[in-house]
Amino acid sequence: MKLRINPMASDIIITIYVVATLFYRFKFENEMPISAINSMVIGICFVAIIWALIKLKVLNPNWFGLFNSKKTKS
């Protein structure tokens, strides 16, 4: 049995994760003098975690309905 999170909860989890990691990066980079390369590596690692969870189908984002392929007929 695979763990699958519904689309709306996935959207919320991804949003909270992105905001928290950005806050962490800004706070960490302000306190420590690190180079731009180190900052990019940290960012890529954070993105890779979310990407892996989406590829493994643990997170199933709906992107808050922004990319609906269904068109309404008038």
Buried (B, 14 or more C-beta within 10 A) or exposed (E): EEEEBEBEEBBEBBEEBEEEBEEEBEEEBEEEEEEEEEBEEBEEEBEEEBEEBBEEEBBBBBEEEEEEEEEEEE
